[in-house]
Amino acid sequence: MSNSNETSGDKSQDLRSRLKQFAQPLVDSIDTRLRDQVDHRVDERVDASLSARLSVIERAIADLDRELRELKDRLDS
């Protein structure tokens, strides 16, 4: 009886190994696709955030530049 249990256990283990061997490429493919999608979404969010922050900085620089010109014009007058 012990031999039949071991044989059944061996068959079960062999079946698991084969199933894992067949499924692994599919799992790897799905994992790669998901990782690419997540990377793409993260890149989009980072780009949007940087763009918003840079536009604020650009406006501040433009405001400072305008103020400096006005001060220079006042001093020159």
C-alpha positions in Angstrom: 0.0 0.0 0.0 2.9 2.3 0.8 4.3 1.8 -2.7 0.9 2.7 -4.4 0.8 5.9 -2.3 4.4 6.8 -3.3 3.6 6.0 -6.9 0.5 8.2 -6.7 2.6 10.9 -5.1 5.3 10.6 -7.7 2.7 10.8 -10.5 1.2 13.8 -8.8 4.5 15.5 -8.5 5.4 14.6 -12.1 2.1 16.0 -13.3 2.7 19.2 -11.4 6.2 19.5 -12.9 4.9 19.0 -16.4 2.0 21.5 -15.9 4.5 24.0 -14.5 6.8 23.5 -17.4 4.0 24.1 -19.9 2.5 27.0 -18.0 5.8 28.8 -17.2 6.2 30.5 -20.7 2.6 31.8 -20.5 3.1 33.1 -16.9 6.4 34.8 -18.0 4.6 36.4 -21.0 1.8 37.7 -18.9 4.2 38.9 -16.3 6.2 40.8 -18.9 3.1 42.4 -20.4 1.9 43.5 -17.0 5.3 44.9 -16.1 5.4 46.9 -19.4 1.9 48.3 -18.8 2.7 49.3 -15.3 6.0 50.9 -16.4 4.1 52.8 -19.2 1.5 54.1 -16.8 4.1 55.1 -14.2 6.0 56.9 -17.0 2.9 58.7 -18.1 2.1 59.9 -14.5 5.7 61.0 -13.9 5.7 62.9 -17.2 2.4 64.6 -16.4 3.6 65.5 -12.9 6.9 66.9 -14.2 5.1 68.8 -16.9 2.7 70.4 -14.4 5.6 71.4 -12.1 7.8 72.7 -14.9 4.9 74.9 -16.2 4.6 76.4 -12.7 8.4 77.1 -12.7 8.3 78.5 -16.2 5.5 80.9 -15.2 7.4 82.0 -12.1 10.5 82.7 -14.2 8.4 84.7 -16.7 6.9 86.7 -13.9 10.4 87.4 -12.4 11.7 88.4 -15.8 8.8 90.8 -16.3 9.3 92.3 -12.8 13.0 92.7 -13.4 12.4 94.5 -16.7 9.9 96.8 -15.0 12.4 97.6 -12.2 15.1 98.3 -14.7 12.8 100.5 -16.7 11.9 102.5 -13.5 15.6 102.9 -12.6 16.5 104.0 -16.1 13.7 106.6 -16.1 
